[in-house]
């Protein structure tokens, strides 16, 4: 074990040095990428008008940014809670990307699906039935009730387990933190790939209100309202309401005549903050969201392929399907957070209750024939309770201990499959329910082992108990398969070891070793299938965080090596899906983040992610030949479903190179403040399936905005645009027994938003 660790640390060290040398001395590869877009980018920067539909008003973004105000020529100092306490971003020995409310407004980051625009190496897989993140190539293709993402999502410290609820608006945020690498100690719950933390804006005792309305192409309209006020001494509340509507959609369904990829949404959040005394703080947050959406659905065959019915590609935003795919979802929850300062520590309690009610209508065969028409109702109810004991900020030894409980009930209630796939019956219904109870205890401490050198050690023990029961019935017949009940227990010890050294007040380096664990689970689609084994990821990382030239230039680097075992992989077969364990994978890479203030009021950012991911042992990977093939060998459960040896192939959702560059310039004038923002995102492409059959082609996105706010900060206007180059890329793609299909990501969008602050 020791020799393995030394070897892994050596690989990471060599990788980091190589990455630094490449950045410093060899721009050949980057130039090849950038030169391909140089002319477009130059024209774009000269004629810029906008960036994605903002969900925050100008005043909201300024008020909610969790940063120390810059001196005008300095970079903003960002505060994060990556280790469950407030710390400077540059002082935390973890690779963290932060999107503030102001940055999100200007860059068009309006939903969780948009986060990759600011975080290279992050992928958000929107499959219609759920949103699953991939970070540094680590994620899950298994989207089913009770199947939690491998990159955990937290909102104000509350865990969100349902992938169906993973697509949400960022209309009232203070910031979003993306913690890279397994967070197996302090967050723990299936955080194999990392953590996405959303921190919302808090109520203020000073009364204020913000209102913004917007309109864009495809007849898109938006309303955003926020109000906060104090009600009594120490008691404040706020209300955030967001609504948008796109009735025109992006294309047509040739079979039904309807418009495709429409959406409408309303999101309400109410927060109460009570501070009866300086040492006591209680926060209550209630939220509700009602969404009808077709994004991630509306399947159609990839160009050059055909459906099982023989139909072909009908255009990037067009379909030819006898069912209009859509998601109707209601979700909401309650979060209660209390903090009490004690003489020796702070005691914190986080309690959550959440309901997610998604209802999906899906034509799985993507054709005008009634072959596989499915309606999926898969509710998810969850409860979490966490207790933390945190050392005082002034303590020489920083420590935290905690207990965590998670209860979840998720399943199919039911899934109904009609069409030829149900023959000889008219309709088959699958009902299943999975129960999860998880218990965990954790502790982490950081102490100074030498002047300006700190050692961090953390450990967590997790025990999961899962059970499932299910039955299959046919309309007018009753049960056609025996009822199944089974259960399984999983437990694991995970840890974090890190050593950091502060060379100067502005230069920090660190090395770390983390173990992440994703629990085993049952497949509610195939409830008789035995539970899959847990995933385990060992991560070795070396990093540098630094600022120079009086805080005008920032350079953060992180090199990493992952040893990944028992990956949970899915295959989609007619009307259902099967989950299995891949054997092993190896992932390593380099993250680089740079920011500079070259002149007054101009900030330039560049983030790059290089990733190499390969299956080192995967002899039974799912493989789907052309739907015209009648059979194959070896088969794994359905005609056209086969296995191949995927050893040496690319891991899914692992682009070899992604990058983001942005420019933000502010100009005060006698008539008010103008700001110009421009963003460029590039993705080298990746494979959607372990057999490397379906590839996401290389694509680049150009986004921008120009805003104005009057001198009193009362009224403002912003012109915005997103995907101005009109890139055609996938929101989701799949290889299955019924063919190779995809769902498109949004086209070019643009419009205007008017805001007011009172």
C-alpha positions in Angstrom: 0.0 0.0 0.0 2.8 2.4 0.9 4.7 1.7 -2.4 1.4 2.3 -4.3 0.9 5.6 -2.6 4.5 6.7 -3.3 4.1 5.7 -6.9 0.8 7.6 -7.2 2.2 10.8 -5.6 5.1 10.6 -8.0 2.8 10.4 -11.0 0.9 13.4 -9.8 4.0 15.4 -9.1 5.4 14.6 -12.6 2.0 15.5 -14.2 1.9 18.9 -12.4 5.4 19.8 -13.3 4.8 18.8 -16.9 1.6 20.9 -16.9 3.4 23.9 -15.6 6.1 23.5 -18.2 3.5 23.1 -21.0 1.8 26.3 -19.8 5.0 28.2 -19.5 7.0 27.1 -22.6 4.6 25.5 -25.1 1.5 27.0 -26.3 1.3 25.0 -29.5 -1.7 22.9 -28.6 -3.7 25.7 -27.1 -2.9 27.9 -30.1 -4.3 25.2 -32.4 -7.5 25.3 -30.5 -7.7 29.0 -30.1 -6.7 29.8 -33.7 -9.6 27.8 -35.0 -11.9 30.4 -33.3 -9.7 33.5 -33.4 -11.6 35.3 -36.2 -15.0 34.5 -34.7 -13.8 35.6 -31.2 -12.4 38.9 -32.5 -15.7 39.7 -34.3 -17.6 38.5 -31.3 -15.8 40.8 -28.9 -16.1 43.8 -31.2 -19.8 43.4 -31.7 -20.9 41.8 -28.4 -24.4 42.4 -27.2 -25.2 39.8 -24.5 -25.1 36.5 -22.4 -27.9 34.0 -21.3 -31.2 35.1 -19.7 -30.2 36.5 -16.3 -32.2 35.4 -13.3 -30.7 38.0 -11.0 -31.1 41.7 -11.2 -28.1 43.9 -11.2 -28.7 45.0 -7.7 -29.3 41.5 -6.5 -26.0 40.3 -8.0 -24.1 43.2 -6.4 -25.7 42.7 -3.0 -25.3 38.9 -2.8 -21.7 38.5 -4.0 -19.8 36.7 -1.3 -16.5 38.6 -1.8 -14.5 41.3 -0.3 -14.8 44.5 -2.4 -11.7 45.0 -4.6 -9.7 48.1 -4.4 -10.4 48.8 -8.1 -7.2 47.3 -9.4 -7.2 44.1 -7.3 -8.9 40.7 -7.7 -11.8 40.0 -5.5 -11.1 38.0 -2.3 -13.6 35.1 -2.2 -14.8 33.4 0.9 -15.8 29.7 0.7 -17.1 27.0 3.1 -15.3 24.0 1.4 -14.3 22.7 4.9 -17.6 23.5 6.6 -16.3 26.8 7.9 -15.7 30.2 6.3 -12.2 30.5 4.8 -10.4 32.4 2.1 -10.5 30.5 -1.2 -6.7 30.9 -1.5 -6.1 29.4 2.0 -8.1 26.1 1.4 -5.9 23.1 0.4 -8.7 21.9 -2.0 -9.2 22.6 -5.7 -12.4 24.8 -5.7 -14.1 26.8 -8.4 -16.4 29.6 -7.3 -19.2 31.3 -9.3 -20.5 34.5 -7.6 -23.9 35.9 -8.3 -22.4 38.8 -10.3 -20.3 36.4 -12.4 -23.4 34.2 -13.0 -25.4 37.2 -14.1 -22.9 38.4 -16.6 -22.0 34.9 -18.0 -25.5 33.7 -18.5 -25.3 30.9 -15.8 -29.0 30.7 -15.0 -29.5 27.0 -14.1 -27.5 24.1 -12.7 -27.1 22.9 -16.3 -25.0 26.0 -17.1 -22.3 25.5 -14.5 -19.8 23.8 -16.9 -19.5 27.2 -18.7 -17.5 28.5 -15.7 -16.0 25.2 -14.5 -14.0 23.3 -17.1 -13.8 19.6 -16.3 -17.5 19.7 -15.1 -20.2 18.0 -17.2 -23.9 18.3 -16.4 -25.7 15.3 -18.1 -29.4 16.3 -18.6 -31.2 13.1 -19.7 -34.7 14.3 -19.3 -35.3 11.9 -16.4 -32.6 13.6 -14.3 -29.5 15.8 -14.1 -26.3 14.0 -13.2 -22.9 15.8 -12.9 -19.6 14.5 -14.0 -16.4 16.1 -12.5 -13.0 15.2 -13.7 -14.5 12.2 -15.5 -16.2 10.9 -12.3 -20.0 10.6 -12.4 -22.8 8.1 -13.0 -24.8 7.1 -16.0 -27.3 5.3 -13.8 -30.3 7.7 -13.5 -33.1 6.0 -11.6 -35.1 6.5 -8.4 -32.8 6.1 -5.4 -29.6 6.4 -7.6 -27.8 9.4 -6.2 -25.3 11.3 -8.2 -21.5 10.7 -7.8 -21.0 14.5 -7.4 -23.1 15.5 -4.4 -25.3 18.6 -4.6 -25.9 20.7 -1.4 -28.1 23.8 -1.1 -27.3 25.8 2.0 -25.8 22.7 3.6 -28.8 20.5 2.9 -28.2 17.4 0.7 -30.2 16.9 -2.5 -30.2 13.2 -3.3 -32.5 13.0 -6.3 -31.1 13.3 -9.8 -34.6 14.3 -11.0 -34.3 17.4 -8.8 -30.8 18.2 -10.0 -32.0 20.7 -12.6 -32.9 23.9 -10.8 -32.7 27.7 -11.2 -30.0 29.8 -9.7 -32.2 32.8 -9.2 -31.4 33.8 -5.6 -27.8 32.7 -5.1 -24.9 34.3 -3.3 -22.4 31.9 -4.9 -21.8 28.4 -6.1 -18.8 26.4 -4.9 -17.6 23.4 -6.9 -15.2 21.2 -4.8 -13.1 19.0 -7.0 -12.1 15.4 -6.1 -13.7 13.0 -3.6 -15.0 14.7 -0.4 -15.2 11.5 1.6 -14.9 13.0 5.1 -16.9 16.3 5.7 -19.5 15.7 3.0 -19.2 12.0 2.5 -22.6 11.1 1.1 -21.7 9.6 -2.3 -19.3 12.5 -3.0 -17.0 10.3 -5.1 -16.3 13.0 -7.7 -16.8 16.1 -5.7 -19.4 18.5 -4.3 -21.5 21.3 -5.8 -22.5 23.7 -3.0 -25.2 26.3 -3.7 -25.3 29.1 -1.1 -28.4 31.3 -1.3 -28.9 34.9 -0.5 -29.9 35.5 3.2 -32.7 37.9 4.5 -31.7 41.3 5.6 -33.3 43.5 8.3 -33.0 46.4 5.9 -36.0 46.5 3.6 -35.4 46.3 -0.1 -36.9 44.9 -3.2 -35.6 43.9 -6.7 -37.7 43.3 -9.8 -36.6 42.3 -13.3 -38.5 41.3 -16.4 -37.0 40.0 -19.6 -37.9 39.0 -23.1 -36.0 37.0 -25.7 -36.3 35.1 -29.0 -38.5 32.0 -29.2 -41.1 34.2 -27.4 -39.3 33.7 -24.1 -40.4 35.7 -21.1 -39.0 36.0 -17.6 -40.0 37.5 -14.3 -37.7 37.7 -11.2 -38.8 39.3 -7.9 -37.0 39.5 -4.6 -38.0 41.3 -1.4 -36.5 41.3 2.1 -37.4 43.0 5.3 -37.0 43.0 9.1 -40.1 42.1 11.1 -38.8 42.5 14.6 -35.5 42.8 16.5 -33.3 39.9 15.2 -35.9 38.6 12.8 -35.8 39.0 9.0 -37.5 37.3 6.1 -37.3 37.3 2.3 -39.3 36.0 -0.7 -37.8 35.1 -4.0 -40.0 34.3 -7.0 -38.8 33.3 -10.5 -40.9 32.4 -13.5 -40.1 31.9 -17.2 -41.9 30.6 -20.2 -40.9 29.5 -23.7 -44.1 28.6 -25.6 -42.4 28.5 -29.1 -39.7 25.9 -28.5 -36.8 25.3 -30.9 -38.3 22.9 -33.5 -41.2 20.8 -34.6 -42.5 17.3 -34.1 -43.4 16.2 -37.6 -45.7 13.5 -36.5 -47.9 15.5 -34.0 -47.4 18.9 -35.4 -46.4 20.3 -32.0 -43.5 22.6 -31.3 -40.5 20.9 -29.6 -38.4 21.8 -26.5 -40.8 24.2 -24.9 -40.7 24.9 -21.2 -42.4 26.8 -18.4 -41.3 27.1 -14.8 -42.2 28.8 -11.5 -39.8 28.8 -8.5 -40.6 30.2 -5.1 -38.3 30.4 -2.0 -39.0 31.9 1.4 -36.3 32.2 4.0 -36.6 33.3 7.7 -33.6 34.3 9.8 -33.9 34.7 13.5 -31.0 35.8 15.7 -32.4 36.2 19.3 -28.9 36.8 20.6 -25.4 37.1 19.2 -24.5 33.5 19.9 -27.7 32.0 18.4 -28.7 31.8 14.8 -31.7 29.9 13.3 -32.6 29.8 9.6 -35.7 28.3 8.1 -36.0 28.0 4.3 -39.0 26.7 2.3 -38.9 26.2 -1.5 -41.2 25.0 -4.2 -40.7 24.5 -8.0 -43.2 23.6 -10.7 -41.7 22.8 -14.1 -42.8 21.5 -17.5 -39.8 20.9 -19.7 -38.8 19.0 -22.8 -35.0 19.5 -22.4 -33.0 16.3 -22.3 -35.9 14.5 -24.0 -37.3 14.6 -27.5 -35.1 11.8 -28.7 -34.2 11.5 -32.3 -31.7 9.3 -34.2 -28.1 10.6 -34.7 -27.2 11.7 -38.2 -26.4 8.6 -40.3 -28.4 6.2 -38.1 -32.0 5.1 -38.1 -34.6 4.1 -35.5 -35.9 0.6 -35.1 -38.9 1.7 -37.2 -36.6 2.7 -40.1 -37.0 6.5 -39.7 -33.9 8.7 -40.0 -32.6 12.0 -38.8 -35.2 14.8 -39.1 -33.1 17.8 -38.2 -31.2 19.0 -35.1 -34.2 20.4 -33.3 -37.0 18.4 -35.0 -38.5 15.0 -34.1 -40.7 12.5 -35.7 -42.3 10.8 -32.7 -45.8 9.6 -31.9 -45.4 10.8 -28.3 -44.5 14.4 -27.3 -41.7 13.8 -24.8 -41.9 16.0 -21.7 -41.3 16.3 -18.0 -43.8 17.5 -15.5 -42.2 18.0 -12.1 -43.1 19.3 -8.8 -40.5 19.5 -6.1 -40.1 21.3 -2.8 -38.5 21.1 0.6 -37.9 22.5 4.0 -34.5 23.3 5.5 -33.9 24.2 9.2 -30.5 25.3 10.2 -29.5 26.2 13.8 -26.1 27.4 15.2 -25.3 27.9 18.8 -21.9 29.2 20.0 -20.6 27.4 23.0 -17.6 28.3 25.1 -15.4 25.7 23.5 -17.0 25.2 20.0 -20.0 26.0 17.8 -22.9 23.5 17.6 -24.7 23.3 14.3 -27.8 21.4 13.2 -29.0 21.0 9.6 -32.3 19.3 9.1 -34.0 18.8 5.7 -37.1 17.3 4.2 -37.5 17.1 0.4 -40.1 15.8 -2.0 -39.5 15.3 -5.7 -42.5 14.4 -8.0 -41.4 13.9 -11.6 -43.7 12.6 -14.3 -42.0 11.7 -17.6 -43.6 11.0 -21.0 -41.1 9.3 -23.3 -41.1 7.7 -26.7 -38.0 5.5 -26.2 -37.9 4.3 -29.8 -38.0 7.9 -31.1 -40.2 7.0 -34.0 -43.8 7.6 -35.2 -44.7 3.9 -34.5 -46.0 2.9 -31.1 -43.1 0.6 -30.2 -41.9 1.7 -26.7 -44.1 4.5 -25.2 -43.4 5.0 -21.5 -44.8 7.1 -18.7 -42.6 7.2 -15.6 -43.8 8.5 -12.3 -40.9 8.1 -9.8 -41.4 10.1 -6.6 -38.5 10.6 -4.1 -39.0 11.5 -0.4 -35.9 12.2 1.7 -35.0 13.3 5.2 -31.5 14.3 6.4 -30.3 15.3 9.9 -26.7 16.4 10.5 -25.0 17.6 13.7 -21.7 19.4 13.7 -19.3 20.5 16.4 -16.9 23.0 15.1 -13.8 24.5 16.8 -13.6 28.3 17.3 -11.8 30.3 14.6 -9.1 31.4 17.0 -8.2 27.8 18.0 -4.7 26.8 17.2 -5.9 23.3 16.3 -8.9 23.5 13.9 -11.3 20.5 14.2 -14.8 19.4 13.3 -16.8 16.4 14.3 -20.2 15.3 13.1 -23.0 12.8 12.8 -25.2 12.3 9.7 -28.5 10.5 9.1 -30.2 10.0 5.7 -33.5 8.4 5.0 -34.9 8.0 1.5 -37.8 6.3 -0.2 -37.8 6.3 -3.9 -39.3 4.2 -6.6 -41.6 3.7 -9.6 -45.2 4.4 -8.8 -45.5 3.1 -11.5 -43.7 3.0 -14.8 -46.1 2.1 -17.6 -44.8 0.8 -20.9 -47.2 0.6 -23.9 -46.8 -0.1 -27.6 -45.4 -3.2 -29.2 -42.9 -3.7 -26.3 -45.9 -4.6 -24.1 -47.2 -7.3 -26.5 -49.1 -9.5 -26.0 -50.5 -7.0 -23.5 -51.8 -3.5 -24.1 -49.9 -2.0 -21.1 -47.3 -3.3 -18.6 -46.7 -1.5 -15.3 -43.7 -1.9 -13.1 -44.0 -0.7 -9.5 -41.0 -0.8 -7.2 -39.8 1.0 -4.1 -36.3 1.3 -2.6 -35.7 2.3 1.1 -32.4 3.7 2.2 -31.2 4.4 5.7 -27.7 5.7 6.1 -25.7 6.5 9.2 -22.3 8.2 9.4 -19.9 9.7 11.8 -16.9 11.8 10.9 -14.1 13.9 12.3 -11.3 16.1 10.9 -8.5 18.1 12.4 -5.9 20.5 11.2 -2.8 21.3 13.2 0.4 23.2 12.6 3.3 20.7 12.4 6.0 23.3 11.6 6.0 27.0 11.0 3.4 27.7 8.3 3.0 24.0 7.6 -0.3 22.2 8.5 -1.4 18.6 8.5 -5.0 17.6 8.0 -6.4 14.2 8.9 -10.1 13.2 8.5 -12.0 10.0 8.8 -15.6 9.0 8.2 -17.5 5.8 8.7 -20.7 5.2 6.7 -23.2 2.4 7.0 -26.0 2.0 4.5 -29.0 -0.3 4.7 -31.1 -0.7 1.5 -34.1 -2.8 0.7 -36.3 -3.0 -2.4 -39.6 -4.6 -3.4 -41.4 -4.7 -6.7 -44.0 -6.2 -8.9 -44.9 -6.3 -12.6 -48.5 -6.4 -13.8 -50.4 -6.1 -17.1 -53.5 -4.1 -17.8 -56.6 -6.3 -17.4 -54.5 -9.3 -16.3 -52.9 -8.4 -13.0 -49.5 -9.6 -11.8 -47.4 -11.3 -14.5 -44.3 -11.8 -12.4 -43.8 -12.8 -8.8 -43.3 -10.0 -6.2 -39.7 -9.6 -5.2 -38.2 -8.4 -1.9 -34.5 -8.2 -1.1 -32.1 -6.1 1.0 -28.4 -5.4 1.3 -26.0 -3.6 3.7 -22.9 -1.6 2.7 -20.3 0.1 4.9 -17.0 1.8 4.3 -14.4 3.9 6.0 -13.2 6.9 4.0 -10.6 9.5 4.8 -8.6 12.6 3.9 -4.9 13.2 4.5 -3.4 16.5 3.5 -0.2 18.5 4.1 0.0 22.2 3.1 2.7 24.9 3.4 2.2 28.7 3.3 5.4 29.8 1.5 4.3 33.5 1.7 1.0 35.1 2.7 0.0 34.7 -1.0 1.5 31.4 -2.0 0.1 28.0 -0.7 1.0 24.5 -1.8 -0.5 21.2 -0.8 -0.5 17.5 -1.3 -3.5 15.3 -0.4 -4.8 11.7 -0.4 -8.6 11.2 -0.3 -10.7 8.1 -0.5 -14.3 8.4 -1.9 -17.1 5.9 -1.6 -20.4 5.6 -3.5 -22.8 3.2 -1.9 -24.0 0.0 -3.6 -27.7 0.1 -4.6 -30.6 -1.7 -6.3 -32.0 -1.0 -9.7 -35.7 0.0 -9.4 -36.2 -0.6 -13.1 -35.0 -4.2 -12.7 -35.9 -4.7 -9.1 -35.1 -8.5 -9.2 -31.5 -7.7 -10.1 -29.0 -8.1 -7.2 -27.5 -4.9 -5.8 -24.4 -3.6 -7.5 -21.2 -3.2 -5.5 -20.1 0.2 -4.1 -17.7 2.4 -6.1 -14.3 3.3 -4.4 -12.1 6.1 -5.6 -8.5 6.8 -4.3 -7.4 10.3 -5.3 -3.9 11.8 -5.0 -3.5 15.5 -5.6 -0.8 18.2 -5.5 -1.7 21.8 -5.9 -0.5 25.4 -5.8 -2.6 28.5 -5.0 -0.9 31.9 -5.5 -1.4 35.6 -6.1 1.2 38.1 -7.3 1.7 41.8 -8.2 -0.3 43.1 -5.2 -3.2 40.8 -5.8 -3.6 41.6 -9.5 -2.7 38.1 -10.8 -3.9 34.8 -9.5 -2.6 31.3 -10.6 -4.1 28.1 -9.1 -2.9 24.7 -10.3 -3.9 21.2 -9.3 -2.6 17.9 -10.7 -4.3 14.6 -9.7 -4.3 10.9 -10.2 -7.4 8.7 -9.5 -7.6 4.9 -9.1 -11.3 4.0 -9.6 -12.8 0.6 -8.9 -16.2 -1.0 -9.4 -17.7 1.7 -11.5 -21.5 1.5 -11.7 -22.5 1.5 -15.4 -25.9 1.2 -17.1 -27.2 -0.2 -20.3 -30.6 0.8 -21.7 -32.6 -2.0 -23.1 -36.2 -2.0 -24.5 -38.4 -0.3 -21.9 -35.9 -0.5 -19.1 -32.2 -0.3 -18.0 -29.7 -2.7 -16.4 -26.9 -1.6 -14.1 -23.6 -3.4 -13.6 -20.1 -2.8 -12.2 -17.2 -2.0 -14.5 -13.9 -3.3 -13.0 -11.3 -0.5 -12.9 -10.5 2.9 -14.4 -7.6 5.3 -14.2 -8.0 9.1 -14.5 -5.4 11.8 -14.2 -5.2 15.4 -15.2 -4.3 19.0 -14.6 -6.6 22.0 -13.6 -5.3 25.5 -14.1 -7.1 28.7 -13.2 -5.8 32.2 -13.9 -7.2 35.7 -13.2 -5.6 39.1 -13.9 -6.5 42.7 -13.6 -4.3 44.3 -16.3 -5.9 47.8 -16.1 -8.4 49.5 -13.9 -11.9 47.9 -13.9 -10.9 45.1 -16.4 -10.7 41.5 -15.2 -9.6 38.6 -17.4 -10.1 34.9 -16.4 -8.9 31.7 -18.0 -9.6 28.1 -16.7 -8.3 25.0 -18.3 -8.8 21.3 -17.6 -6.7 18.5 -19.1 -8.1 15.0 -18.4 -7.0 11.5 -19.4 -9.5 8.7 -18.4 -9.3 5.1 -19.5 -10.9 1.8 -18.4 -8.0 -0.3 -17.2 -10.2 -3.4 -16.9 -13.7 -3.7 -18.3 -14.2 -7.0 -20.1 -18.0 -6.9 -20.2 -18.9 -3.4 -21.3 -22.4 -2.9 -22.9 -22.3 -2.6 -26.6 -25.2 -2.0 -29.1 -24.7 -2.8 -32.7 -27.0 -1.4 -35.4 -30.7 -2.0 -34.8 -30.8 -3.8 -38.1 -28.6 -6.6 -36.6 -30.8 -9.5 -35.4 -28.5 -10.8 -32.7 -25.0 -10.9 -31.4 -22.8 -12.9 -29.1 -22.3 -12.7 -26.3 -25.8 -11.3 -25.5 -26.8 -9.7 -22.2 -30.5 -9.7 -22.0 -32.0 -8.3 -25.2 -31.7 -8.6 -29.0 -29.0 -6.2 -30.1 -27.5 -5.9 -26.6 -24.0 -7.3 -26.5 -20.7 -7.0 -24.6 -17.2 -6.1 -25.7 -13.9 -5.7 -23.9 -13.7 -1.9 -23.2 -10.3 -2.2 -21.5 -8.2 0.8 -22.8 -11.2 2.7 -24.0 -12.1 6.3 -22.8 -14.1 6.7 -19.7 -17.5 8.3 -20.3 -18.0 12.1 -20.0 -14.2 12.7 -20.0 -13.2 15.4 -22.5 -9.5 15.5 -22.9 -9.5 19.3 -22.9 -12.0 22.0 -21.8 -11.4 25.7 -21.3 -13.2 28.9 -20.3 -12.0 32.4 -20.9 -13.8 35.6 -19.9 -13.4 39.3 -19.9 -15.3 41.7 -17.7 -15.0 45.5 -18.1 -16.8 48.1 -16.1 -17.0 51.8 -17.1 -18.5 54.5 -14.8 -19.9 57.5 -16.7 -22.0 60.5 -16.0 -25.2 58.7 -17.1 -24.5 55.6 -15.1 -22.3 52.5 -15.0 -21.8 50.3 -18.1 -20.3 46.8 -18.0 -19.3 44.5 -20.8 -18.8 40.8 -20.3 -17.6 38.2 -22.8 -17.2 34.4 -22.4 -15.7 31.7 -24.5 -16.1 28.0 -23.7 -14.5 25.1 -25.6 -15.0 21.4 -25.2 -12.9 18.8 -27.1 -15.7 16.3 -27.1 -16.2 13.0 -25.2 -17.9 9.6 -25.4 -21.4 9.1 -23.9 -21.1 5.3 -23.5 -18.3 3.0 -22.3 -18.1 1.2 -25.7 -17.2 4.6 -27.2 -19.9 4.3 -29.8 -21.6 7.7 -29.4 -19.3 10.7 -29.3 -20.1 14.3 -28.4 -18.3 16.3 -31.2 -16.0 19.2 -30.4 -17.9 22.4 -29.8 -17.4 26.0 -28.7 -19.8 28.5 -27.1 -19.6 32.3 -27.3 -21.6 34.2 -24.7 -21.7 37.9 -23.8 -23.7 40.7 -22.2 -23.7 44.5 -22.0 -25.4 46.1 -19.0 -26.2 49.6 -17.8 -27.2 50.8 -14.3 -28.1 54.4 -13.5 -26.1 56.4 -11.1 -28.4 55.9 -8.2 -28.3 52.1 -8.7 -32.1 52.2 -9.1 -32.8 51.1 -12.7 -30.8 49.0 -15.1 -31.0 47.2 -18.4 -29.0 44.3 -19.9 -28.8 43.0 -23.5 -27.9 39.3 -23.4 -27.0 36.5 -25.8 -25.9 32.9 -25.4 -24.4 30.4 -27.9 -24.0 33.3 -30.3 -22.1 31.1 -32.7 -25.1 28.8 -33.0 -23.1 25.7 -32.0 -25.1 22.5 -32.3 -24.2 20.1 -29.4 -26.0 17.5 -27.4 -27.8 17.8 -24.1 -27.9 14.0 -23.9 -27.0 11.1 -26.2 -27.4 7.4 -25.8 -26.7 4.1 -27.4 -29.4 1.5 -26.6 -31.1 -1.5 -28.1 -33.5 0.8 -30.0 -30.8 2.8 -31.7 -28.4 5.7 -31.2 -30.3 8.8 -30.2 -29.7 12.3 -28.9 -31.5 15.3 -27.4 -30.2 18.8 -28.5 -28.8 21.5 -26.2 -30.2 25.0 -26.6 -29.6 27.0 -29.8 -28.6 30.7 -30.1 -30.7 32.8 -27.7 -30.8 36.5 -27.1 -32.9 39.3 -25.6 -33.2 42.1 -23.1 -33.8 42.3 -19.3 -34.9 45.4 -17.5 -34.4 45.7 -13.7 -35.4 47.9 -10.8 -34.2 48.2 -7.2 -36.1 49.8 -4.4 
